[in-house]
Amino acid sequence: MNAAGFPILTLLTFLPLVGVAIILTVRGDEAVVAANARWMALWTSLVIFVMSLVLWAKFDLADPGFQFVESASWLPQVGLTYKMGVDGISVLFVLLATALTPICILASWESITTRVREYMIAFLVLETMMVGMFSALDFLVFYMFFEGVLIPMYLIIGIWGGPRRVYAALKFFLYTLAGSLLMLLALLAMWNQAGTTDIAVLMHTVFAPRMQMWLFVAFFASFAVKVPMWPVHTWLPDAHVEAPTAGSVILAGVLLKMGAYGFLRFSVPMLPDAAAYFAPYIYTLSVVAVIYTSLVALAQTDMKKLIAYSSVAHMGVVTIGIFTFNAQGMSGALFQMLSHGIVAAALFLCVGVIYDRMHTREIARYGGLAHRMPAYALTFMIFTMASVGLPGTAGFAGEFLVLIGSFKVNIWLAFLGGMGMILGAIYMLYLYRRIVFGALQRADLKGILDLSPREVAIFVPLVIVTIWMGVYPSSFTQFFDASVGAMVDHHQAAIAAATKLAGVIR
């Protein structure tokens, strides 16, 4: 069903490439080309975001299936189709990607001064890949977009990043590519059995228990790196530290959600027996990630690294919620993914504001910024409170639902997972106190300027969404309630059928 009446998802996916084509036609001296590239990228991304609001307005909250479906024959001889659509699990992530892209372009307005045209092209191509990945309903189409994300992100880090940008970009690329090759093998095995790569069909295809185990391991190798889960998380701090501010925003806001989305879209519904079998191991790795990376965050002296490690901890809460296999845990995981996408992106933008002024991210170099930057201090405080899960902010509802869901599974799982909230409060409040409070002692900080109008325009929508998600979370959870309920029912039915079959065999 396409409620929009026109191919909205195809337009959202490929319209950024129209902006790319226009930017490529710009001629003139370097300053003219840079200015036109900035404005073209900004207007293209804003138009795409406004168009994406059609999904919000016309989405049927009661329908657990795929909506806005578009399909065209591609390679019918082998069962491949170009098929796009969204359900309650994916629709808000399309909106997240389209909302953060113009914010990233605005955030790069003054900080990126070299190869501006190429930089803006990279971001528009990245938007195409992100929207396409969350909208794809054919496994091969999904895989192409899933892997395509690597290319523009690799370039963004490797060309416009920090001193060790080449090392960080190569590490990011190799880590993520290695796992994805195993997913490609799993895709081929599923196509060989089902005769199709249609995701909706594969979700209701019954795979043999032994085959499920191998498929789950292959998927895990890809999705765990993308989350990232401990111990394959080490690429993330390096990538964040070396990436430009906007690169970190997209990395934390959208790209980290790709792995968790893969678990929700493929591992849990398609491989229910294997998901249930491996769930205790997922819990263990997730708890280690929550506690260990939180402690590592406490030892950081670089603001970006601290927030990067906090992202690993928060995503550990997400993976706990996904594998509880109950409505509270999975809804909490989805809400946590959305809230982290907003809050972590905003925190990296906060770091970028003072980095652009002082060109250092060392925590020890700051202190007392509230005296010179009151608007910045207030903004930073809102996102810090959201990161620690303060009620009334975006960070609370998701973690609370995950704790309820994990409590139904095991009280110790809930307790250990909840440790992340305590440790998170410690390292985030430590960061805030060191940067914002205290005496303004350093001479070079005494002339630092508060938020500019451009920066205010960046932060205002993020503040509004952060408070909105905290005060009225049901306006977001209602989008995925039906899909989560259907997934939980499907998983329980599959487990019951497998248990019954095992009893008959005995």
N, C-alpha and C positions, 0 to 999 in steps of 0.2 A: 504494500500500500504506500503510495506516494502522496502524502497529505498536502505537499506544497504545490502539486500540479505541474511541476517542471523539475528537471534533473538538478535539484539543489545541491546534492552532495558532489556531483561531478563538477559543477561550477565552483563550489568552495574548494575543491581539490586542485583544480587546474587553472583557476583564475590568476593565482600568483605568477604563473608562467607567462601570462599576458603582460603583467607588470615587468617581468624580466625582459621580455622582447622589446618593450618600449624603452626601458633603460639602456638596452644595448644599442638603440638607434641614436641616442643622444651624442651630439658632437660639440666640440668647443674646447676651450682651455680647461685645465684641471679643476679650477674652482667652479666653473659653470657646470661641468659634468657631475661633480660631487654634489652640488646643491640640487640639481635636477634629479639625481639618483635618490637623494634623501626624500625629497618631496614625493616622487613617484612611488617609492616603496611605502611611505607612510599612507598616502591616499589609497593605494591598492590594498594594504592590510586593513585599513579602516572600513573600506567598502566590503571586504570579505567578512569582517566582524559583524557589520550591520546585517549582511545577508544571513549569517549564521544564526541570528536571533529568530529567524523563521523556524528553525528547529525547536527553539524554546517555546515559541508561541503556538505551534501546531502539533507538538508532540502529544500523543494520546497516553495519558498517565496510566490508564487501566490495561493497556495492551502490553503483555510481556514479550511479544515477538518483535521482529525487525520491522522498522518503519522507514518511509522515504526510500523504498527499495527501487533500485535501478539495475537493469540487467541487459547484457548484450552478448551475443555469441562471439567467442574468441577462437578457441580451438575445439570445436565440438567433437572431433575425432577422438580426443583423449579426455573429454569431460571438463574442459577448462572454459570458464566464462568470466567476463568482466561484470562483477556484481558488487554493488555498493548498498549500504543500508546501516541504520543505527538502531540500537535498542536502549533500554534504560541504563545499561552498563557503559555504553560508549558515547552517548549523545553529549553528556556534559564535558567529556574530554575533548571533543571537537570544539566546543565553545571555549574551553580553557586554552587550547592551542591558538584559536583565532583571536582571543582577547590578549594573550601575552605577546603576540608578534608585534602589534603596533607599539606596545609599551617598550619592547626591546629596541625598536627602531628609534623611538624618542630618546631612550637612555643612551644610545650610541651617537646622538646628534653632534655632540662636540668632542667626545672622547676618541672617536675614530676619524683620523685625518688623512690616512694613506690608503690608497686603493679603495676609496669609498664606494665606487660603482660595483666593484666585485663583492664587497662586503654586503651591500644591500641585496645583490643578486643571490648570494649564499643564503641570506635569511628568507627570501621569498621562496627559493627552492626548498629550504627546510620546512617552511609552512606547508607546501604541497605534500611533502613526504609525511608530515605528522597527521594532517587531516586525512590523507589517503589511508594511512595505517589504521586509524580508528574507525574508518568507514568501510573498509574492505570486507566483503562477505565471501570472497573466494580465497582459499588458503594461499595460492600462489601469488595472487595480487597483494595479499597481506604481506607475504614474505618479501616481495619486491620493494614495497614501501618501508617495511621494517628494516631492511638492509640499506635502502637508499638514504635513510636518515644519517647514516655514518659519514657519507661523503661531504655534505655541507658542514656538518659539525666538525669533522676532521680539519677542514680548511679554516673554519672560524678559529679553532684553537691554534692550529699550526701556523697561520699567517699573522693573525692579529693578537696572539696571546703574549705571555710574558717571556722572560729570558730562557726558560726551559720548555718552551712551547712545542718544539718538535718532538722531544722525548714524551711529553704528556699526550700529545695528539697520537703518536704512534702506539703508545701503551693503550690508550682508549680504543683505538681501531683494532688492534690485535686481540685484546681481551674479548670485545664484543663480537668480532667476526668469527673467532674460533668456536664459540658456543653455537653460533647461528648455523654453522655448517652441519652440525649434528641435527639441528631442527630441520634442515633441508632433507636429510636422509629420512627423518621421521615422516615428513610430508610425503615423500615418495612411497614409503611403506603404506601409509594410510590410503593414498590414491590407488595403489596396487590392489588393496583389499576392497575398498568401497567403490572404485571406478569413477570417483569424482573428487574435486577439491572444494566443493560447495560447503561452506562452513555450517550452514543450517542443516544440511544432510548429515555431515560428519558428527554433529552434536547428538544425533539420534542413531548413529551407527554403533553397533555393539562389537567391540574388539575383544579378542580372547584375553583372559587375564594375564597370561605370560607376555603376550605382545604389548599389553598396556604397560607393563613394567618397563620394558625397553623404550617404548615411546615416551613415557614419563621422564625417564632419565635423560633422553635426548632433549626434550623440551626444557627440563630443568637446567641443563648446561647452558642454554641460551638465555632463558628468562632470569635465572639467578644472577647472572652477570649484569643484566640490565637493571635489576632492582636498585642497587646491587646488594646481594646477601653476603654475609660473612662466610667464608674467608676470601671471596672473589671480589672484594670491594676496593682493593688497594688502588685501582685506576682512578677512582672518583676524586679523592683529595688532590691528586696531581692535576687532573683535568680542571677542577674548579680553580685551583690556585693560578694556573697558567692561562685560563680562558679569559677573554675580555668580560666585562660585567654582564653584557647582554647574553653572551654565551653561557655563563653560569646560570642566568635566569631561566633560559630555555632548558638547560641541562637538568636543573633541579625541579623546574615547574612542570615539564612535560616528559622529557626523555626518561627520567627515572620511573615514570608511571607505565612505560611500555612493558617492562618485565612483569609487573603485577597484573596489568591488563592481559598479558599472555596467559598467566595462570588462570585468570577468571574466564577467558574466552576459550581456551583449549584444554589445559591440564585438568581442571575440575569437572567440566561438563562432559568432555569426550573420554576421559580416562578415570571414571569414578572409583573403580577398585584400586588402581594404583595410587590415586590421590589419597584414599583412606589408608592404604598401607604405609605410604611415606609420610603421612601427616606428623607422627611423633618426631621424625628426623627434622622436618621443617620447623616444628616448634623449638627443637633444641638449637638449631642454627639461628633462629630468629631471636630467642632469648639471649644467646651469646652476643648477637649483634646489638641488641638493645642495651645490655649492660656494658659490654667491653668497649664499644665505640663511644658510649657516653663517657666512660672513664678516660678514654683517649682524648676526647674533646676537651676535657678539663685541663689537659696538659699542653694544649696548643697555645702558641704565641701569635699565630697568624689568624686574623678574623675569618678569612675565607675557609681555612682548613677547619676551624672550629665548627662553622656552620655546615661544612661538607660532612664531617663526622656525625653531626646531629641529624643530617638527612638519612644516613645509614640506619641510625637508631629509630627514627620515625618510620622508615620503610620496614624495619623489623616488626613493628606493631602491625603494619599493613599485612604482612605475610602471615602473622599469627591469626588475624581476623579472617583472611581468605580460607584458611584450612581448618577453621572451626566447623565449617559446613552447616552453620545455623544462620538464621536471618539476621540476628543482631550483630554477629561477628562480621559477616560479609558486608552488610550495610555500613557498619562502622569502618571497615577497610576502605570501601569506596569513598565514604565521606572524608576519611583521613587522607586519601590520595588527593582529593580535590583541595582540601584545606591546606595540605602541605604544598601543593602546587602554587597556591596563592602566597602563603606565608613565607616559604623558603625563597621564592622569587623576590618577594619584597625585602627580605633580609639581605640578600645579595645586592639588591639595588641600594639599600642603606649603606652597605660597605662601599659600593661604587661611588656614592656621593662624596664621602670624605677622602677616598682614594684619588678621585679626580682633582681634589684640592691640594692634598699633601703628598700624593704619590708614594704612600706606604700603607701597608695593612697590618703592621706590627701593633699589637694591643698596647704595648708599653709606651708607644709614641703619642698616645692620646690621653685625655683626661680633662674633665671640666668643660666639655663642649656645650653643656646646657647654658652656660653663661653667654656664649656667642651664637648658639644655634638652637633657640628654644623650640622652633617649629620642627626642626630635625629631631630633637630630643623626644618630643611628643610622638612623632611618627614612629621612631625607632622603638619607643616604649610599647606602642600598640602591637607591633609585630612581635616584639619579645614576649609580651604576655600571651599572645596567640600561640607562639611556639611552645610555651610551657603548659598550654592547655587551660588557661584561665577561663572559668565559666563566663559566657557572654561574648566569647571570641570564637573564631573558626576552629581553633585547635581542640576545643573541649568535647564536642559531641561525638566526633569520630573515635577518639581514644576511649571515651566512656562506653560507647556501644561495643567496641572490641573487648573491653574488660568484662562486660556482661556476657558476651558470647564465649570468651575464653573461660570464664567462671563456670559455665555450663559444661565445659569439657573437663577442666581440672582446676582445682583451686590454686595449686602451685603455679600453674601456667599463668593464671590471672595475676598472682602476686609478683612473679618474676617479670612478667610483661609490664606490670604497673610500676616497676622500679624505674623504668625509663622516664616516667613523668617526674619522679623525684629528682633523679640525676639531671634531667633536662632543665629543671628549674635552677639547679645549682650552677651549671655551666653558662646558661643564658643570662642569669642575673649577674653572675661574675663578669661576663662580657660587657653587659650594659653599664654596670657600676664603674668599671675601669675606663670606659670610653666617655661616658656622659657626666658622671658625678665627680666630685672632688674639686680641688683648686685648679685654676687654669694657669699652670706654671710655665709651660713652654712658650717662648717668645713668638715662635712662628704660628702658634695657634691663636694668638690674640687678634690677628687680623682675618681669621677665617670667616667666610660669609655663610649665611643661612640659606635655606632652600630657595632656588630661583623659581620663577613662574613655570618654566618647563618642568622642573622637578616636582613642583606641586601638582601639575597636571598628571604626572606619572603616578604619584602616590595617592591622590584623592580617590580614584576608582578602586584601588587595592584596599584602602582603609574601609571604604563603604562595603565592599564584598566581605571583608574580614569580620566586620561587625554584623552584617546581615546574616552570614552563615552561623554566627554565634547566637544571635537573638531569635532567628527564625529558621532553624535547621531543616524543618520539615518541607520548606519550599525547595530544598535540594534533594532530600531523601525520597520525596514522592516520585521523583523521576526514575529511581532504580528499585523501588519497593516491589513492583510487580515482577520485574525481571529476576531479582534476587529470590523472591518467593518461588518462582517457577524453577530456578536453578536448584534451590534447596530440595524441592519436591522431586525433581528429576534425579538428583544425587541419591536421595534416600530410597527411591524406588529401585534404582540400579543396584544399590548395595543390598537391598532386601531380595531382589531377584538373584543376585550372585550367591547370597547366603542360602537361599532355598535350593538353588541348583547344586551347591556343594553338599547339602544335606541329602538330596536325592542320589547323588553319586556315591556317597558313603553307604 
